[in-house]
Amino acid sequence: MADDPMIPDDPEVDATLLVTEPLRRAIGERYLTYALSTIMHRALPDARDGLKPVHRRILYAMRELRLTPTSGFRKSAKISGDVMGNYHPHGDAAIYDAMARLAQDFNVRYPLVEGQGNFGNIDGDNPAAARYTEARLTALGEALMEGLEENAVDTRPNYDGTLLEPVVLPAPVPHLLANGSSGIAVGMATSIPPHNLDELIGACLELVKKPDLPDEKLLELIPGPDFPTGGVLVEPPEGIATAYRTGRGSFRLRARWTVEELGRGVRQIVVTEIPYQVQKSRLIEKLAEIVQTKKIPALADVRDESADDVRIVLEPRARSVDPEMLMGMLFRQSDLEVRVPLNMNVLIDGLTPKVCSLREVLRAFLDHRRDVLLRRSQHRLEKIDRRLEVLGGLLIAFLNLDRVIDIIRYDDDPKTALQAEDWDKPLPRARSEADYKSPLPTKGEAVIPPGVGMTEIQAEAILNIRLRSLRRLEEMQLIAERDALVAERGELSALLEDESLQWKAISAALREARKQFGTKAPGGARRTTLAIAAETADIAPESMIEREPVTVVLSEMGWIRAMKGHVEAEGIRYKDGDKARFVLRAETTDKLLVMGANGRIFTVPVVGLPGGRGMGEPLRLMIDLDAPVVAVRLHRPGGRLIVASDQGDGFILSEDEALAQTRAGRVVLNLPEGAKAAHLIPVEGDHVAAIGQNRKMLVFPVADLPEMGRGKGVRLQAFKDGGLSDLVTLTLSEGLTWLLEGGKTRREPDLTEWLGKRGQAGRMAPRGFPRDNRFAVPVSSG
């Protein structure tokens, strides 16, 4: 073994304790252990109380600190410190963040912690530091732990074995669905939106009456989530039903808005509720960006007039703008409408992760409540039996008071003497038919029949009695207490034996919780309303733009602007050292197709271009342009374009496919090493004329070019030297016309000499063709 390289040569290391195993197995086992720990102890909530361990420990530690709803507040730093030191060995920042979320009424439907101080806001601002804020339990937070002192749930040692903590809380209400939950584990996640507690309790009561309640009836009782920030749920009923039946799905949630009349036909839209977990500040930024970029031209301005409530004012650009139509477009372009996911992946019995349906989650809660009821009833029964045993001894003492006093006064060991004494006087009968029983009685057997000594517990109770209690009144009170306990014991025994009585007790407890936390309680009414989405038709943005003629100018240095009206190129001013590159006559409803030398095409709406009073703005600020611009054209819906590289490869591209929806544009032309995109021309004829840098021209049919969405294309013209200089489409019967300097034109009517097949070299250009080998001057006019 000394020669084994896996065993270190260290005399202090016991070689018999070393274990060798493949690295793959060792890592796999350890990762699986980590994954299970994350799933069970961090990310997934328990279906019974709806809490993760960190939230459960926070509430339990606050209970231990006696932070009830009627007590004073304590510093959050003290609370998170106790949680970390006693139950949750993780960072105090994570604990404080979890506690702060339980106090945020815009994040949880029913807060479990009442905060005092800055606990964050709907804008997305973080809570103040833990040393500045204070907290205590809310009534619901306290109610979730009702019964812990009555052995309602199991307990386990804390992380260092010095204290006990509950495995799960008794939870008198279906808290999992009431407040929802979200988390990401290893290989699985959970996302449960909040619901209305009154509706949940109503559904539980119906499930108790009819365990096989149809899904349709269940959905009538729970029509959908109820979010703390309100909003309008516009998910179709069939979508909600499928999500609740399978445990997976999503819900469409919209902001709530109204129209305010300002007089003289002027209106403004006011958003009063925003979707769940949407940060208001980011929403305002997005809406402001839409206004600035004129993505929705009908929106003129946005203002945030919120105080304690939400009030976002949207100003239409004109009186004729339909608010429904404008909001329909904003729902598509911003977080005024979101999709809230549903993934009810929870721990069943605290052990097994499972994606549950709505019925299964409610059933798990009801089963848990039955377990809690049985445990609390059994615990109470045991306490009653112990108290009845003590009461029996005290009554014996009152009936034999002189003898008891004599034993206590003169006997050296009064406790043993009391146990050994024969007590001849019988106990007074209880008001019920049967005598009270011992902790483990048999039918008809009294705790202490006449002539039998006391138990140790009874003797100890007699020795601890005060002299002032030896009054007739105390004896009457003992008899009354015994009679009441005997009656309660009978009820508990019947409850433990009869399942129907158990469900009646559970229903009664649910109704009490409904009175305390339901619709009639403050904040208990439903906040999210359900509606059918009024789908607006897809409206082209240009239809909402006032159509005006403009002249688009792109300079050599890349500055772009849109000048009002159709102006002549010669009258346009530029920055020092700059000059015209592209000048196009357009309208405000048009879109520009901008092609870079890297083969990427960008879409720029003309309405979003800066005005012509200044020198414009750099085009690179509007699109992610990282190559020189080689072509700019107006988009023609339904048209076709020829895209080609400087090496003479190209194809036909549909103009509709050339449109890009993002600043990054879209790659159209795949370029080999050293090649550049060079040409973007419209197809306006039946033939293509191509001329190379070697002045050879080739005319071939347009039909010879393939139509593609993206690619390298095919060879347009063969070159021995140089590459493709220019490209144009034409109608063969009309000949070829080219533009000369000074605005003059020249025409070649017969192109028979240059006709050929695509990919040929062609023949020398006609006499008089421009020496720059181009069909037009560089500045485009439309």
Secondary structure, DSSP 8 states (H G I E B T S, - for coil): -TT-TTS---TTS-GGG-----HHHHHHHHHHHHHHHHIIIIIS-BTTT---HHHHHHHHHHHHTT--TTS--EEHHHHHHHHHHHT--S-HHHHHHHHHHHH-TTT-SS-SEEEES----TT------TTT-EEEE-HHHHHTTTTGGGT-S-EEE-TTSSSEEESS---SS-HHHHH-EEEE-SS-EEEE----HHHHHHHHHHHHH-TT--HHHHHHHS-S---TT--EE---HHHHHHHHHHSEEEEEEE-EEEEEEEETTEEEEEEEE--TT--HHHHHHHHHHHHHHTSSTTEEEEEE--SSS--EEEEESSTT--HHHHHHHHHHHSTTEEEEEEE-EEEETTTEEEE--HHHHHHHHHHHHHHHHHHHHHHHHHHHHHHHHHHHHHHHHHHTHHHHHHHHHH-SSHHHHHHH----S-----SSSS----SS--TT--SS-TT----HHHHHHHHT--GGG-SHHHHHHHHHHHHHHHHHHHHHHHHHH-HHHHHHHHHHHHHHHHHHHSTTSTT-S--SEE----------GGGGS---EEEEEEETTSEEEEEES---GGG----TT--EEEEEEEETT-EEEEEETTSEEEEEEGGGS-BSSS--EEGGGTS---S-EEEEEE--TT-EEEEEETTSEEEEEEHHHH--SSTT-EE-B---TT--EEEEEE--SSEEEEEETTSEEEEEEGGGS-B-SSB--EE-S--SSS-EEEEEEE-GGG-EEEE-GGG-EEEE---GGGB--TT---EE--TT--TT--SS-SS---
